[in-house]
Amino acid sequence: MRRDDTPPTPATCPTTARRDTLPAWLLLAPFLAVFALFFLLPALETFWLSLTESSLTRTSAFVGLDNYHTLLNDPSFWESVGNTFYFALLTVGPLCGVGLLMAMLVDRFARAAAWLQGAFFLPYVLPISVMTLIADWMLQPSSGVVNHVLGGERAWLADPHWALPAVAIGTIWWTVGFNMLLFLAGLRNIPRELYEAAALDGARGFTLFRTITWPALRPVASTALILQLIASLKVFGQTYILTSGGPFNTTRVALHYMYETAFTQSDAGYAAAIAMAFVAIVILLSLLQAWIVKWLAGRAA
């Protein structure tokens, strides 16, 4: 018999392959059903809505890409996108950097690790209403803790230049505990034998971090950066509760503008177009960041 006429082995038989993958598809079926029902179908409905001229209570005529054409020439939309990018710039780097420092402190002081970990992570479990209440109290012009320490009476949340940075600082305090846990898990997966061997060779301090800690944490840092970028671009609750988008729309982010368009102006079609455009921007930025991180990791290697 020629080699080409050899019958397929059981491992490569299509029927056997389908039978082997059937348990996996059965396990995935509940997730796929939930994903299709609560994520994929609403996304398709939102895209269809963006092609219509609709209100919150009725769907009107099909208008094609008119909403997207209006969106491209809408200065309010681009201003809100700019505010969103500015907020991400203020939060992504500090959240990852401070989270790494906190994780290293917890890992370094083993005896107080439980207390430090609890103190650093505690703000993350607070609901957003409590977080904004604490931030608003601390930033009050006359009775706030911040002005008491700094010796001034600045109205932080009413200042066009300081309102968004103030919200960003409150967000960093609130959510940095999550990144601390990510980096702490990465630190505890590094074999201690590597540090002991490097110490025998005379490595100390920053040399240990540069040659052992950071290379091992690079995948964790990449994940934290991507997750934090997406979370920062989706900001809404903090600015809505603390500043209502003011002063002078300097803290009105993209999701806030979409909310106002839908529920204040009752223009659901245009709000859906804002949502779809913003989702596309978030996906593109996330892919770009992942590519940059991968490229930098390749250069470092």
Secondary structure as the mmCIF struct_conf table of DSSP 4:
data_model
#
loop_
_struct_conf.conf_type_id
_struct_conf.id
_struct_conf.beg_label_comp_id
_struct_conf.beg_label_asym_id
_struct_conf.beg_label_seq_id
_struct_conf.end_label_comp_id
_struct_conf.end_label_asym_id
_struct_conf.end_label_seq_id
HELX_RH_3T_P HELX_RH_3T_P1 ARG A 3 ASP A 5
HELX_LH_PP_P HELX_LH_PP_P1 THR A 6 THR A 9
TURN_TY1_P TURN_TY1_P1 PRO A 10 THR A 12
HELX_RH_AL_P HELX_RH_AL_P1 PRO A 14 PHE A 35
HELX_RH_PI_P HELX_RH_PI_P1 ALA A 36 LEU A 40
HELX_RH_AL_P HELX_RH_AL_P2 LEU A 41 SER A 50
TURN_TY1_P TURN_TY1_P2 LEU A 51 LEU A 51
STRN STRN1 THR A 52 SER A 54
BEND BEND1 LEU A 56 THR A 57
STRN STRN2 THR A 59 PHE A 62
TURN_TY1_P TURN_TY1_P3 GLY A 64 LEU A 65
HELX_RH_AL_P HELX_RH_AL_P3 ASP A 66 LEU A 72
TURN_TY1_P TURN_TY1_P4 ASN A 73 ASN A 73
HELX_RH_AL_P HELX_RH_AL_P4 PRO A 75 ARG A 108
BEND BEND2 ALA A 110 ALA A 110
TURN_TY1_P TURN_TY1_P5 ARG A 111 ALA A 112
HELX_RH_AL_P HELX_RH_AL_P5 ALA A 113 PHE A 121
HELX_RH_3T_P HELX_RH_3T_P2 LEU A 122 VAL A 125
BEND BEND3 LEU A 126 LEU A 126
HELX_RH_AL_P HELX_RH_AL_P6 ILE A 128 MET A 138
TURN_TY1_P TURN_TY1_P6 LEU A 139 LEU A 139
TURN_TY1_P TURN_TY1_P7 PRO A 141 SER A 143
HELX_RH_AL_P HELX_RH_AL_P7 VAL A 145 LEU A 150
TURN_TY1_P TURN_TY1_P8 GLY A 151 GLY A 151
HELX_RH_3T_P HELX_RH_3T_P3 TRP A 156 ALA A 158
TURN_TY1_P TURN_TY1_P9 PRO A 160 TRP A 162
HELX_RH_AL_P HELX_RH_AL_P8 ALA A 163 ARG A 188
TURN_TY1_P TURN_TY1_P10 ASN A 189 ASN A 189
BEND BEND4 ILE A 190 ILE A 190
HELX_RH_AL_P HELX_RH_AL_P9 ARG A 192 LEU A 200
TURN_TY1_P TURN_TY1_P11 ASP A 201 GLY A 202
TURN_TY1_P TURN_TY1_P12 GLY A 205 GLY A 205
HELX_RH_AL_P HELX_RH_AL_P10 PHE A 206 LEU A 208
HELX_RH_PI_P HELX_RH_PI_P2 PHE A 209 THR A 213
HELX_RH_AL_P HELX_RH_AL_P11 TRP A 214 LEU A 233
TURN_TY1_P TURN_TY1_P13 LYS A 234 LYS A 234
HELX_RH_AL_P HELX_RH_AL_P12 GLY A 237 LEU A 242
TURN_TY1_P TURN_TY1_P14 THR A 243 GLY A 245
BEND BEND5 PRO A 247 PRO A 247
TURN_TY1_P TURN_TY1_P15 PHE A 248 THR A 251
HELX_RH_AL_P HELX_RH_AL_P13 ALA A 254 TYR A 259
HELX_RH_PI_P HELX_RH_PI_P3 GLU A 260 THR A 264
BEND BEND6 GLN A 265 GLN A 265
HELX_RH_AL_P HELX_RH_AL_P14 ALA A 268 ALA A 300
#
